[in-house]
Amino acid sequence: MIETLKRSFAVAKKDMRIFYLKGPVVIMGLLFPFFLFLAFMIGRNLSGGHLLVALTAMTAFFTSTAVGPTIIPWECRGKTFERLITAPVSLTTVLLGDFQASLYFGLAITFAIAVPAMLYLSVHPAIWLFILSTLLAVGCFSAMTVLMSSYPPTDVPADVMMLSSLVKFSLLFISGIFVPIENLPTYGRWISFVSPLTYYVDALRHSIGKGYLPVWLDLLMLALFGLAFFLTGTAIHRKVLERRFT
């Protein structure tokens, strides 16, 4: 296990050096959530707590899902994925490295933005819950990118970006960021429960004393979603691996 973690971290370091400054990563991971938040905030009389929850949730969601979907297509195009697979590492180790690259990027940017926002907005959330829910959520969203990059097997990053954007925007607008869960109609609440982002938003609201679901359920669902995404993504990657080289 220790050797696997060492090798996966080596893969993650390679991903961090190569992919963090790629154009699509910068646009979808940094610029897009910034302008989306501005559009959400301007002209609305929102509380500091509401703004902090929205900013943190959008930042964590978009930054942690910006890197992972494009790594394997770029590597397939550059013919470096074959070298990784033939190296003395398993496919799971490679995917774990890609997962870590998304995780570190998401955590770094999220905390770098959330902490100054707390000070500026004078909002003081329950720190332990804020940190724990963010760790689980960024891990969950990073695992989601493993699933996003698994199918279809393509070496065109734009194809995966289009698919991932469709999924991300669908989840964004049903997850209680723009309209709190309790204000949604009954059918809207049931739809929102299929989104892992819903549970992160609710956990953040709990940290400022305004949650809707039980906080233990929010944390548990984030962990379960993350595990399910990674295991499912790994299984699909194994199934389509040979098709990537044909």
N, C-alpha and C positions, 0 to 999 in steps of 0.2 A: 504493500500500500504506500509506504514512504517513497519507494522508488518510482511508483506510478505518479505520485504527486510531484516529484522532482522533474520528471520528464514532461508532465503536463504544464508545469510552470515554465519550462524551457520553450514549449510551444507558445505559451501565452506571451512571453517576452518577445518572441519573434513577431507575433501578431501586433503587439503594442508598437514596436519600432516601425512596422510597415504600414499599418492600416489606420492608426489614429488620426493622421493628418490627410487622409484621402478626402476628396471633395464631397462625396455623398455622406460620409460620416460627419463632417463638419456642418453641412447644411441640415441634415435630418437630426443630428444629435445636439447641436448648439443653436444655430440660427433659427430653425423652425420653431422650437418650443418658446424661444424668446419672443418672436413676433406673434405667435399664437396667444401667449400670455398678455401681451400688450393689447391685442384685439379684445381679449376677454375682460381686461381691467378698465380700459378707457371708457369714460362716460357712464360708469356704473358706481353706485354708492355702496361699496362692499366693505365688510369689516376686515380688520387686519388678519384675523384668524382664517377667514375664508380665502383671502389672498395667499396666505402662507401655504395652506393646504393645496390650493390649485397650482401654485408655482412649483412646490416640491413634487407633487404627483406628476405633473407634466414633464418636469425635468428628469425625474427618475425613469419614467416610462420611455421617453424618447432617447435619452442618452444610453441607457442600457440595452436598447434594441437597435441602435444605430450601427454597431460594429459587426456583430455576429452574423447577420444574414448574408453579408457580402464576402466574408473571408474565403469560404470554400469555392464559390464561383470564380473569384479572382485567382485563387491558387490553381484551379482546374485550367483556367485560361493560360496561366503562366507555366503550366506543366510542373508545378512544384508539389501538387497534392500527391502525385504518384511517388515522389521521393519520400514524403512523410509516411505514406502507407507502407513502403518497402523498408523503412527504417525500423529499428528494434523497438517500436512502440505500437500499441494496439490502436484501433480506430477509436475506442472509448477514450483513450488517453489524449488523442488528438482533439476530440470533441470537448473533453474536459479543459484542455488548454484554450480552445476558442471561447468556452464558457467563462473562463477566468478573465480573458481579455475584455469581454463585455462587462463583467462584474466590476473590475477595477475602474474602468472608464466611467461606468454609471455611478459608482460610489463617490469617486473623486469629484465629479462635476456636481452631483446632487448636494453633497455636504458643502462644497465651495460656494454654492448659491444659497442654500437654505440657511446657513448660519448668519451671513450678513443680512438676509431678509428678516430673520427673527429680530435682530438688533434694530433694523430700520423701522420695522412695523411694530416694535415693542410688544411682540407676542412671545409668551414663555410657555411652551408646551411641556408636557411630562417627558423629560429627556430620555429616560430609559425606554419608553414606549416609542418615541419618535425614532430613536436609533435602531431598536430591534425591528420595528415594522419596516424601516427603510432597508435594512440588511436583508430581510426575508423577501421584500418586494423586488429589490434589484436582482437578487439571486433568481427569483421566479421569472422576471422579465428576461434575464440573460439566458435562462434555460429555454425560454420561449424561442429565442433566436436559433438555438440548436434545431428545434423543430421546424422553424421557418426555412432554414437553409437546407433541409433534408430532401425536399421535393418541390418542383420537379428537378431532376438532375440536369443542371445547365451550367455553362461556363460564361453566361452573360449576366453580370451583376444587376443590370437594369431589370431583368425578368424577376429576380428575387426581391429587389427593392419595390417593384410594383405590387407583388403579392404581399409583402410585409406591410406596405403602406395601407393597402386595403384592409388588412386585419387590424392594424393599429388605429386607424381612424374609426373603424366600426366600434372598437372597444372604447375609444376615447369618449364618444358621445353617449354611451349608455352607462357610464361608470360613476355617475354622481358628482363629477367635477363641476359641470355647468349648472345642473339642477340637482339638489340634494335628493338622496334616495327616498326620504320620507315624503317628498313633494311629487314624486312620480306616480302615475296611475298604477293600479295593481299589476297590469300586464307589463308595464315598464320595469317595475321592481323585479319581477320574475326574470325578465330578459337580462337585467343588470347583474343578476347573480351568476351568470355564466362567464363574467369577465373577472379575471384576477385583479384588475385595476380597481374594481369596486371595493374589494376588501382592503386594499392599501389606502384608498381615500377614506374609508370609514375608520381605519386604524389611526390615521392622521387626525381625523376629527375627534376621535376619542382622546388623543393626546392634548387637545385643547378643551375637552369636556363636552363634546357635542356629538358623540357617536350614535349610531342607530342599531347596528347589530352587536351581539356580544363580542367583546374585544378578543376573547380566546378563540372565537370562531374566525375572526379576521386573520389572526396569526396562523391558525391551523390551515385554513384554506390556501393561504399564500404558500405555505410549505408543501401542501399536497399538490397544488397546481405546478409548482416548480419541479417536484419529483416526477410528476406525470409527463410534463413537457420534455424533460431530459431523457427519460426512459423511452418514450414514444419516438422522439427524434433520433435517438441512437438506433433503435430497431429499424426505422425507415432508412437511415443512412446505410446500415448493413445490407438491406434488401436491394438498394439501388446502386451500391458501390461499383459493381462491374459495368453498369451502364454509363458511368462517368468517364470511362476510358475507351468507349467505343465510338 
